[in-house]
Amino acid sequence: MANLTKVLVVLAAIGFIMAVITAVTGVGLGVSPEGYSRACTNLALLAIAVQFVFAKGTGKA
């Protein structure tokens, strides 16, 4: 599951970069900067959830 978390974080970073580029240039392949921003936020939240749910250890949450 660590690999899935890393993939989600990388996709979130790409979404953030696309949001910045779209906001600066106005060219976003038909997607608004807010769309990229929402996508990157959702991917980051999914990465946090995956890490939390599948965390190894005996500690209490």
C-alpha positions as CSV (number, residue, x, y, z in Angstrom):
1,M,0.0,0.0,0.0
2,A,3.0,2.3,0.4
3,N,3.4,2.3,-3.4
4,L,-0.3,3.3,-3.8
5,T,0.3,6.2,-1.4
6,K,3.3,7.4,-3.3
7,V,1.4,7.2,-6.6
8,L,-1.4,9.3,-5.2
9,V,1.0,11.9,-3.8
10,V,2.7,12.2,-7.2
11,L,-0.6,12.5,-9.0
12,A,-1.6,15.2,-6.5
13,A,1.6,17.1,-7.2
14,I,1.0,16.9,-10.9
15,G,-2.5,18.2,-10.4
16,F,-1.2,21.1,-8.4
17,I,1.4,21.9,-11.0
18,M,-1.3,21.8,-13.7
19,A,-3.5,24.1,-11.6
20,V,-0.7,26.7,-11.4
21,I,0.2,26.4,-15.1
22,T,-3.5,26.8,-16.0
23,A,-3.9,29.8,-13.7
24,V,-0.9,31.5,-15.2
25,T,-1.3,30.7,-18.9
26,G,-5.0,30.2,-19.2
27,V,-4.4,27.0,-21.1
28,G,-5.7,24.0,-19.3
29,L,-6.9,21.4,-21.8
30,G,-10.5,22.3,-21.1
31,V,-10.2,22.1,-17.3
32,S,-10.3,25.1,-15.1
33,P,-7.6,25.7,-12.4
34,E,-10.2,25.0,-9.8
35,G,-10.8,21.6,-11.3
36,Y,-7.1,20.7,-11.1
37,S,-7.0,22.1,-7.5
38,R,-9.9,20.0,-6.4
39,A,-8.5,16.9,-8.0
40,C,-5.1,17.4,-6.3
41,T,-6.8,17.9,-2.9
42,N,-8.9,14.8,-3.4
43,L,-5.9,12.7,-4.4
44,A,-4.0,14.0,-1.3
45,L,-6.9,13.1,0.9
46,L,-7.0,9.6,-0.6
47,A,-3.3,9.2,0.0
48,I,-3.8,10.1,3.7
49,A,-6.8,7.8,4.0
50,V,-4.9,4.9,2.4
51,Q,-1.9,5.5,4.7
52,F,-4.1,5.7,7.8
53,V,-6.2,2.6,7.0
54,F,-3.4,0.3,6.0
55,A,-0.8,1.6,8.4
56,K,1.3,-1.2,10.0
57,G,1.8,-1.2,13.7
58,T,-0.1,-1.8,16.9
59,G,-0.6,1.8,18.0
60,K,-4.1,3.0,18.7
61,A,-5.6,5.5,16.2
